């Protein structure tokens, strides 16, 4: 068993005991309408693209990481959609509709805003700490330019994020040198590799494993690649 598989098993048990947001509540029954609405938006995006020389109906790039960057602009899809999806942020829902692989085969997915809300609160605390101390509240180094978020330095209880892919997992948080908070999805990647029985190719972005068969993107995740059998974190280029 590789080091990270052992760590994943250990952390699964540890984090389930931690005082984190309950996965059952956080992932409370994604609306039955969501898959249908994602497909409707996908159809509308495809029609728009076909009629606009392969241009996609997107807002200007906004997020710091790949899967937050390309947000669907529903104002451009009015002729192609009967109405804005009920699960969308615009309608008071919990999801932002995004496009992945915009240059190849654009696929509509969603980003869970409940993750955004939790990280926004923590980001504020990290910003205050950085202003007061000159550096972000970093703990153990976890990857290239990425560190565990040290909650003792923040003087707050540890927080984890319920996995949108495996309901029994809770995910740790990271912080980079600039003080930006990220989510660590490595446990999900390990589980996905175990379930598929296949090893990703050299240099492949492991986040693709998470979006391949799911409607939800790994929001706030750094890039991950496989190295010596373990997922390794890398900052976006």
C-alpha positions in Angstrom: 0.0 0.0 0.0 1.4 3.4 -1.0 2.1 6.1 1.5 -0.9 8.1 0.4 -3.3 5.2 0.5 -2.3 4.6 4.1 -2.7 8.3 4.8 -6.1 8.3 3.1 -7.3 5.4 5.3 -6.0 7.1 8.4 -7.4 10.5 7.7 -10.8 9.1 6.7 -11.2 7.8 10.2 -9.7 10.8 11.8 -11.7 13.4 9.9 -15.0 11.6 10.5 -14.4 12.1 14.2 -13.4 15.8 13.8 -15.8 18.6 14.5 -16.5 19.4 10.9 -19.5 20.3 8.9 -21.6 17.1 8.7 -21.4 15.5 5.3 -25.0 14.4 5.4 -26.1 17.9 5.9 -23.7 19.5 3.5 -24.5 17.1 0.7 -28.1 16.9 1.6 -29.9 15.3 -1.3 -28.8 17.1 -4.5 -32.0 18.0 -6.2 -33.4 15.3 -8.5 -33.7 18.1 -11.1 -29.9 18.8 -11.2 -28.9 16.1 -13.8 -31.8 17.2 -16.0 -30.9 20.8 -15.7 -27.3 20.2 -16.5 -28.3 18.4 -19.6 -30.7 21.2 -20.7 -27.9 23.7 -20.2 -25.5 21.5 -22.2 -27.9 21.4 -25.1 -28.3 25.2 -25.0 -24.5 25.7 -24.9 -24.1 23.3 -27.9 -26.7 25.2 -29.9 -25.2 28.6 -29.0 -21.7 27.4 -30.0 -23.0 26.0 -33.3 -24.6 29.3 -34.2 -21.7 31.5 -33.0 -18.6 30.1 -34.7 -17.6 27.8 -31.8 -17.7 30.7 -29.3 -19.0 29.7 -25.9 -21.6 31.6 -23.8 -19.3 32.4 -20.9 -18.6 35.2 -18.5 -15.1 36.7 -18.5 -12.7 34.2 -16.8 -13.1 34.7 -13.0 -11.8 31.9 -10.8 -8.2 31.3 -9.7 -8.3 27.6 -10.6 -9.3 25.8 -13.8 -12.7 24.5 -12.6 -13.9 27.9 -11.4 -12.8 29.9 -14.4 -15.4 29.3 -17.1 -18.9 30.3 -15.8 -21.9 30.0 -18.0 -23.6 33.3 -18.9 -27.3 32.6 -18.9 -28.1 36.0 -20.4 -26.6 34.7 -23.7 -28.6 31.5 -23.5 -32.1 33.1 -23.2 -33.1 32.1 -26.8 -32.0 28.5 -26.1 -33.3 27.9 -22.6 -36.9 28.0 -21.4 -35.8 29.4 -18.1 -32.7 29.7 -15.9 -32.2 26.4 -13.9 -33.8 26.3 -10.5 -30.6 24.9 -9.0 -28.6 27.9 -10.2 -27.3 30.7 -8.1 -29.4 33.1 -10.1 -32.5 31.3 -8.9 -31.4 31.0 -5.3 -29.9 27.5 -5.7 -26.6 26.2 -4.5 -24.8 25.8 -7.8 -22.9 27.8 -10.4 -23.0 26.3 -13.9 -19.5 26.0 -15.4 -17.9 24.6 -18.5 -14.9 22.3 -18.4 -12.6 21.6 -21.4 -13.8 24.7 -23.2 -11.3 24.3 -26.0 -11.9 20.7 -26.8 -15.3 19.1 -25.9 -17.0 21.6 -23.7 -19.0 19.9 -20.9 -21.4 21.6 -18.5 -20.8 20.9 -14.9 -21.7 22.6 -11.6 -19.7 24.2 -8.7 -21.2 23.8 -5.2 -21.5 27.3 -3.7 -21.7 25.8 -0.2 -18.0 25.1 -0.5 -17.5 28.7 -1.7 -19.3 30.1 1.3 -17.2 28.1 3.8 -13.9 29.0 2.1 -14.9 32.7 1.9 -15.3 32.8 5.7 -11.9 31.1 6.2 -10.2 33.2 3.6 -11.2 36.3 5.5 -9.6 34.9 8.7 -6.4 34.0 6.7 -6.3 37.5 5.2 -6.4 39.1 8.6 -3.7 36.7 10.0 -1.4 37.5 7.0 -1.8 41.3 7.4 -0.9 41.0 11.1 2.0 38.5 10.8 3.3 39.1 7.3 2.9 35.4 6.3 -0.1 33.1 5.9 -0.9 30.5 8.7 1.0 27.6 7.1 1.5 24.2 8.6 3.1 21.1 7.2 4.2 21.4 3.5 1.8 19.3 1.4 3.0 20.1 -2.1 4.7 22.5 -4.4 4.0 25.9 -2.8 1.1 24.4 -0.7 0.8 23.8 3.0 -1.7 22.5 5.5 -3.8 25.3 6.9 -2.8 25.8 10.6 -6.0 26.3 12.5 -4.1 26.7 15.8 -2.5 29.9 14.4 -5.9 31.1 13.4 -7.2 30.3 16.9 -10.2 28.5 15.4 -11.5 25.0 15.3 -10.4 22.8 12.4 -12.6 22.9 9.4 -12.9 20.3 6.7 -15.1 20.2 3.5 -17.4 17.2 2.9 -16.4 15.4 -0.3 -19.0 15.8 -3.2 -17.7 12.5 -4.6 -17.5 10.1 -1.6 -20.0 11.0 1.2 -17.9 9.3 3.9 -14.9 11.5 3.2 -14.1 15.0 4.6 -11.4 16.9 2.9 -8.6 19.0 4.5 -7.8 22.5 3.6 -4.6 24.0 2.2 -3.1 27.4 1.9 -0.5 28.7 -0.6 2.3 31.2 -0.2 0.0 34.0 -1.1 -2.5 33.1 1.5 -5.1 31.6 -0.9 -7.1 28.8 0.6 -7.6 25.5 -1.4 -9.3 22.2 -0.9 -7.2 19.0 -0.9 -9.0 16.3 -2.9 -6.2 13.7 -2.8 -8.2 11.3 -0.8 -10.9 11.4 -3.5 -8.4 10.8 -6.2 -6.9 7.8 -4.3 -10.4 6.3 -3.9 -11.2 6.9 -7.6 -8.0 5.1 -8.7 -8.8 2.2 -6.5 -12.3 2.0 -7.8 -11.2 2.1 -11.5 -8.2 -0.1 -11.1 -6.4 2.1 -13.7 -3.4 4.3 -13.2 -3.5 7.7 -14.9 -0.9 8.6 -17.5 2.3 10.6 -16.7 1.6 14.3 -16.3 -2.2 13.8 -16.5 -4.2 16.3 -14.4 -5.8 14.0 -11.8 -8.8 16.4 -11.3 -10.1 14.9 -14.5 -10.8 11.7 -12.6 -13.1 13.6 -10.4 -15.2 15.3 -13.1 -15.3 12.4 -15.5 -18.3 10.7 -14.0 -19.7 13.5 -11.8 -21.7 16.6 -12.3 -19.7 18.5 -9.7 -16.3 20.0 -10.3 -13.5 20.0 -7.7 -13.7 23.7 -6.8 -10.7 25.4 -5.3 -8.5 22.4 -6.0 -4.8 22.8 -7.1 -3.6 20.7 -10.0 -2.7 17.1 -9.1 -0.4 14.6 -10.9 0.7 11.1 -10.1 4.2 10.6 -8.9 5.5 7.2 -7.7 2.0 6.0 -7.3 0.8 8.9 -5.2 -1.2 12.1 -6.1 1.1 15.2 -5.8 -0.2 18.7 -5.5 1.0 21.4 -8.0 0.1 25.1 -8.3 -1.6 26.2 -11.4 0.8 27.5 -14.1 
